[in-house]
């Protein structure tokens, strides 16, 4: 499926590129990395969202007649709806951010000579932020990333969490639990900041929704198992997963960095992905 994109390259790209499975993976390296970040980032989600998931699970048990120590199809359905709602909100917000990025790039295109410098600077800035995030995860300092959350966002987080507490009993036992998951996906999260910046650089809402959706889907196994079968994840295991997550962020950072450099005439090895084709 083809879609025009006003991202860093300004060239048309594909939502999913490639013919054979190998070509499909090679042409969608960023999609693979996003899914990997989601899978590895589940450990981060447990630290951020685990307490809230525990609260939902407890309220869900309270609304379930009979035994509460048995995993039922109803429990599985509710947790699945919660996590799908969360993944969907990632995708929607990613598309919105990409629309804003697309508008910026379209404006740059209309100005002619500044188009490539704007795209190149955006690639470098986004790549450096993602690289910094990866470095923090690699050295075990990911907790410091929470300081990047503006005070206003933290205050909003507190208010939204309070609203969730007030409404959880009404929604947790119904399909409306997907709404709780959707609101969850809008909460401030250092892991998603680089992902949304990448979506801005993409400038293509369809592909951005795909990428952020993959990230959200990747986090589902950890939170799903936490909410249904597991009680916790050891700090040592979580730290190990955070370091691997740092490697994934560094790999993702190289994509906008390398293409940003090439837009400034600095040729470096780069991976061809659907949205970044600075050489035409």
SEFIKOL-200303 format. One record per residue (C-alpha): residue in three letters; z, x, y. Coordinates in steps of 0.1 Angstrom, whole numbers, plus 5000, padded with zeros to 4 digits. Each point is the difference from the previous one (the first is absolute). Layout:
+------+------+------+------+
| gunu |   pz |   px |   py |
+------+------+------+------+
|  ALA |    Z |    X |    Y |
...
+------+------+------+------+
//
This chain:
+------+------+------+------+
| gunu |   pz |   px |   py |
+------+------+------+------+
|  UNK | 5000 | 5000 | 5000 |
|  UNK | 4990 | 5014 | 5033 |
|  UNK | 5018 | 4997 | 5033 |
|  UNK | 4993 | 5016 | 5034 |
|  UNK | 5029 | 5021 | 5013 |
|  UNK | 5007 | 5013 | 5035 |
|  UNK | 5025 | 5026 | 4986 |
|  UNK | 5001 | 5038 | 5007 |
|  UNK | 4965 | 5005 | 4989 |
|  UNK | 4984 | 4969 | 5016 |
|  UNK | 4978 | 4998 | 4969 |
|  UNK | 4996 | 4971 | 4976 |
|  UNK | 5022 | 5003 | 4969 |
|  UNK | 5008 | 4982 | 4968 |
|  UNK | 5031 | 4981 | 4991 |
|  UNK | 4997 | 5014 | 4965 |
|  UNK | 4975 | 5028 | 4996 |
|  UNK | 4985 | 5014 | 4968 |
|  UNK | 4982 | 4989 | 4969 |
|  UNK | 5016 | 5017 | 4970 |
|  UNK | 5038 | 5000 | 4997 |
|  UNK | 5000 | 5037 | 5010 |
|  UNK | 4979 | 4993 | 5030 |
|  UNK | 5023 | 4970 | 5009 |
|  UNK | 5030 | 5023 | 5000 |
|  UNK | 4983 | 5028 | 5018 |
|  UNK | 4987 | 4977 | 5027 |
|  UNK | 5034 | 4984 | 5006 |
|  UNK | 5024 | 5029 | 5000 |
|  UNK | 5020 | 4983 | 5028 |
|  UNK | 5004 | 4968 | 4979 |
|  UNK | 5013 | 5021 | 4971 |
|  UNK | 5024 | 5018 | 5022 |
|  UNK | 5013 | 4967 | 5015 |
|  UNK | 5007 | 4986 | 4966 |
|  UNK | 5017 | 5032 | 4990 |
|  UNK | 5022 | 4999 | 5031 |
|  UNK | 5009 | 4965 | 4992 |
|  UNK | 5010 | 5009 | 4964 |
|  UNK | 5020 | 5030 | 5011 |
|  UNK | 5014 | 4982 | 5031 |
|  UNK | 5017 | 4975 | 4978 |
|  UNK | 5030 | 5024 | 5000 |
|  UNK | 5001 | 4998 | 5038 |
|  UNK | 4997 | 4962 | 4998 |
|  UNK | 5030 | 4999 | 4977 |
|  UNK | 5021 | 5017 | 5027 |
|  UNK | 4987 | 4978 | 5028 |
|  UNK | 4994 | 4967 | 4983 |
|  UNK | 5022 | 5003 | 4969 |
|  UNK | 5031 | 4984 | 5015 |
|  UNK | 4980 | 4970 | 5012 |
|  UNK | 4982 | 4997 | 4966 |
|  UNK | 5035 | 5000 | 4984 |
|  UNK | 5011 | 4972 | 5023 |
|  UNK | 4969 | 4980 | 4992 |
|  UNK | 5005 | 5006 | 4963 |
|  UNK | 5036 | 4989 | 5002 |
|  UNK | 4992 | 4968 | 5019 |
|  UNK | 4972 | 4993 | 4975 |
|  UNK | 5024 | 5003 | 4972 |
|  UNK | 5024 | 4976 | 5018 |
|  UNK | 4972 | 4974 | 5002 |
|  UNK | 4991 | 5003 | 4964 |
|  UNK | 5018 | 4977 | 4976 |
|  UNK | 5015 | 5014 | 4968 |
|  UNK | 5002 | 5037 | 4992 |
|  UNK | 4994 | 5025 | 5028 |
|  UNK | 4998 | 5031 | 4978 |
|  UNK | 4967 | 4990 | 4984 |
|  UNK | 4966 | 5009 | 5016 |
|  UNK | 4979 | 4968 | 5000 |
|  UNK | 4965 | 4992 | 5009 |
|  UNK | 5013 | 4983 | 5032 |
|  UNK | 5017 | 5033 | 5010 |
|  UNK | 4968 | 5019 | 4994 |
|  UNK | 4980 | 4975 | 5020 |
|  UNK | 5023 | 5001 | 5030 |
|  UNK | 5002 | 5038 | 5001 |
|  UNK | 4962 | 5002 | 4996 |
|  UNK | 4995 | 4975 | 5029 |
|  UNK | 5024 | 5020 | 5022 |
|  UNK | 4982 | 5033 | 4994 |
|  UNK | 4965 | 4985 | 5004 |
|  UNK | 5011 | 4985 | 5033 |
|  UNK | 5012 | 5034 | 5011 |
|  UNK | 4968 | 5017 | 4990 |
|  UNK | 4979 | 4973 | 5017 |
|  UNK | 5019 | 5006 | 5033 |
|  UNK | 4992 | 5037 | 4998 |
|  UNK | 4963 | 4992 | 4996 |
|  UNK | 5000 | 4975 | 5029 |
|  UNK | 5018 | 5024 | 5023 |
|  UNK | 4977 | 5028 | 4990 |
|  UNK | 4970 | 4979 | 5009 |
|  UNK | 5015 | 4992 | 5034 |
|  UNK | 5006 | 5036 | 5008 |
|  UNK | 4965 | 5009 | 4988 |
|  UNK | 4986 | 4974 | 5024 |
|  UNK | 5018 | 5016 | 5029 |
|  UNK | 4987 | 5034 | 4989 |
|  UNK | 4965 | 4986 | 4996 |
|  UNK | 5001 | 4986 | 5036 |
|  UNK | 5011 | 5035 | 5013 |
|  UNK | 4971 | 5017 | 4981 |
|  UNK | 4975 | 4974 | 5011 |
|  UNK | 5011 | 5005 | 5036 |
|  UNK | 4996 | 5038 | 4996 |
|  UNK | 4965 | 4994 | 4986 |
|  UNK | 4990 | 4981 | 5031 |
|  UNK | 5010 | 5030 | 5021 |
|  UNK | 4976 | 5022 | 4981 |
|  UNK | 5010 | 5037 | 5004 |
|  UNK | 5037 | 4993 | 4994 |
|  UNK | 4995 | 4983 | 4966 |
|  UNK | 5003 | 5031 | 4978 |
|  UNK | 5029 | 5016 | 5019 |
|  UNK | 5019 | 4967 | 4998 |
|  UNK | 4993 | 4997 | 4963 |
|  UNK | 5008 | 5037 | 4994 |
|  UNK | 5033 | 4998 | 5020 |
|  UNK | 5010 | 4969 | 4981 |
|  UNK | 4994 | 5017 | 4967 |
|  UNK | 5020 | 5030 | 5009 |
|  UNK | 5029 | 4980 | 5014 |
|  UNK | 5002 | 4976 | 4971 |
|  UNK | 4996 | 5029 | 4975 |
|  UNK | 5028 | 5020 | 5016 |
|  UNK | 5024 | 4970 | 5000 |
|  UNK | 4993 | 4994 | 4963 |
|  UNK | 5003 | 5037 | 4993 |
|  UNK | 5034 | 5001 | 5017 |
|  UNK | 5012 | 4970 | 4980 |
|  UNK | 4989 | 5017 | 4968 |
|  UNK | 5019 | 5032 | 5010 |
|  UNK | 5032 | 4980 | 5006 |
|  UNK | 4997 | 4984 | 4965 |
|  UNK | 4992 | 5034 | 4984 |
|  UNK | 5031 | 5017 | 5014 |
|  UNK | 5023 | 4971 | 4992 |
|  UNK | 5005 | 4989 | 5036 |
|  UNK | 4983 | 4966 | 4999 |
|  UNK | 5032 | 4983 | 5013 |
|  UNK | 4993 | 5017 | 5033 |
|  UNK | 4968 | 4979 | 5004 |
|  UNK | 5021 | 4970 | 5007 |
|  UNK | 5006 | 5015 | 5034 |
|  UNK | 4964 | 4993 | 5008 |
|  UNK | 5006 | 4963 | 4999 |
|  UNK | 5004 | 4988 | 5036 |
|  UNK | 5033 | 4984 | 5009 |
|  UNK | 4982 | 4967 | 5007 |
|  UNK | 4986 | 5000 | 4965 |
|  UNK | 5034 | 5008 | 4985 |
|  UNK | 5015 | 4971 | 5019 |
|  UNK | 4972 | 4977 | 4988 |
|  UNK | 5007 | 5012 | 4965 |
|  UNK | 5036 | 4989 | 5003 |
|  UNK | 4990 | 4966 | 5014 |
|  UNK | 4974 | 4994 | 4973 |
|  UNK | 5024 | 5010 | 4973 |
|  UNK | 5025 | 4975 | 5013 |
|  UNK | 4974 | 4973 | 5000 |
|  UNK | 4991 | 5009 | 4964 |
|  UNK | 5037 | 4997 | 4990 |
|  UNK | 5002 | 4966 | 5016 |
|  UNK | 4969 | 4986 | 4982 |
|  UNK | 5000 | 5018 | 4967 |
|  UNK | 5018 | 4972 | 4981 |
|  UNK | 4974 | 4975 | 5011 |
|  UNK | 4970 | 5021 | 4990 |
|  UNK | 5011 | 5023 | 4972 |
|  UNK | 4996 | 4973 | 4973 |
|  UNK | 4966 | 4987 | 5012 |
|  UNK | 4965 | 5014 | 5005 |
|  UNK | 5012 | 5006 | 5036 |
|  UNK | 5015 | 5033 | 4987 |
|  UNK | 4966 | 5014 | 5008 |
|  UNK | 5007 | 4994 | 5036 |
|  UNK | 5032 | 5021 | 4997 |
|  UNK | 4978 | 5027 | 4985 |
|  UNK | 4975 | 4997 | 5028 |
|  UNK | 5027 | 5004 | 5027 |
|  UNK | 5014 | 5029 | 4980 |
|  UNK | 4967 | 5018 | 5004 |
|  UNK | 5002 | 4997 | 5038 |
|  UNK | 5033 | 5019 | 5002 |
|  UNK | 5000 | 5035 | 5014 |
|  UNK | 4993 | 5026 | 4973 |
|  UNK | 4994 | 5038 | 5005 |
|  UNK | 4978 | 5000 | 4969 |
|  UNK | 4975 | 4975 | 5014 |
|  UNK | 4998 | 5015 | 5035 |
|  UNK | 4975 | 5027 | 4989 |
|  UNK | 4981 | 4974 | 4980 |
|  UNK | 4995 | 4978 | 5031 |
|  UNK | 4989 | 5030 | 5020 |
|  UNK | 4974 | 5007 | 4974 |
|  UNK | 4989 | 4964 | 5002 |
|  UNK | 4996 | 5004 | 5038 |
|  UNK | 4978 | 5030 | 4994 |
|  UNK | 4980 | 4980 | 4974 |
|  UNK | 4991 | 4974 | 5026 |
|  UNK | 4988 | 4977 | 4972 |
|  UNK | 5023 | 4970 | 4993 |
|  UNK | 4985 | 4993 | 4966 |
|  UNK | 5005 | 5035 | 4987 |
|  UNK | 5034 | 5003 | 5017 |
|  UNK | 5012 | 4968 | 4983 |
|  UNK | 4988 | 5014 | 4967 |
|  UNK | 5018 | 5033 | 5005 |
|  UNK | 5033 | 4985 | 5012 |
|  UNK | 4998 | 4974 | 4973 |
|  UNK | 4997 | 5028 | 4974 |
|  UNK | 5030 | 5017 | 5015 |
|  UNK | 5020 | 4967 | 4998 |
|  UNK | 4988 | 4994 | 4964 |
|  UNK | 5011 | 5036 | 4991 |
|  UNK | 5035 | 4993 | 5011 |
|  UNK | 5003 | 4968 | 4979 |
|  UNK | 5010 | 5016 | 4966 |
|  UNK | 5031 | 5017 | 5014 |
|  UNK | 5013 | 4971 | 5020 |
|  UNK | 4990 | 4975 | 4972 |
|  UNK | 5019 | 5020 | 4974 |
|  UNK | 5029 | 5005 | 5024 |
|  UNK | 5002 | 4963 | 5006 |
|  UNK | 4997 | 4989 | 4964 |
|  UNK | 5013 | 5027 | 4976 |
|  UNK | 5014 | 5031 | 5018 |
|  UNK | 5031 | 5004 | 5022 |
|  UNK | 4993 | 5033 | 5016 |
|  UNK | 4980 | 5032 | 5001 |
|  UNK | 5019 | 5033 | 4999 |
|  UNK | 5000 | 5020 | 5032 |
|  UNK | 4985 | 5031 | 4982 |
|  UNK | 4971 | 4980 | 4986 |
|  UNK | 4994 | 4984 | 5034 |
|  UNK | 5000 | 5034 | 5017 |
|  UNK | 4975 | 5013 | 4975 |
|  UNK | 4977 | 4970 | 5006 |
|  UNK | 5003 | 5005 | 5038 |
|  UNK | 4987 | 5036 | 4996 |
|  UNK | 4970 | 4988 | 4981 |
|  UNK | 4995 | 4973 | 5026 |
|  UNK | 5000 | 5028 | 5026 |
|  UNK | 4971 | 5017 | 4981 |
|  UNK | 4980 | 4967 | 5001 |
|  UNK | 5006 | 4996 | 5037 |
|  UNK | 4987 | 5036 | 5006 |
|  UNK | 4969 | 4992 | 4979 |
|  UNK | 4994 | 4969 | 5021 |
|  UNK | 5006 | 5019 | 5033 |
|  UNK | 4971 | 5024 | 4991 |
|  UNK | 4974 | 4972 | 5001 |
|  UNK | 5003 | 4992 | 5037 |
|  UNK | 5009 | 5036 | 5010 |
|  UNK | 4969 | 5015 | 4984 |
|  UNK | 4977 | 4974 | 5014 |
|  UNK | 5016 | 5002 | 5034 |
|  UNK | 4994 | 5038 | 5000 |
|  UNK | 4964 | 4995 | 4990 |
|  UNK | 4994 | 4976 | 5029 |
|  UNK | 5010 | 5029 | 5022 |
|  UNK | 4975 | 5023 | 4982 |
|  UNK | 5025 | 5017 | 4978 |
|  UNK | 4986 | 4998 | 4965 |
|  UNK | 5026 | 4999 | 4972 |
|  UNK | 4999 | 4988 | 4964 |
|  UNK | 5002 | 4963 | 5000 |
|  UNK | 4999 | 4970 | 4977 |
|  UNK | 4973 | 4973 | 5007 |
|  UNK | 5017 | 4966 | 5001 |
|  UNK | 4982 | 4968 | 5011 |
|  UNK | 5013 | 4999 | 5036 |
|  UNK | 4998 | 5037 | 5008 |
|  UNK | 4965 | 5014 | 5002 |
|  UNK | 5000 | 5022 | 5031 |
|  UNK | 4969 | 5019 | 4989 |
|  UNK | 4980 | 4968 | 4996 |
+------+------+------+------+
//
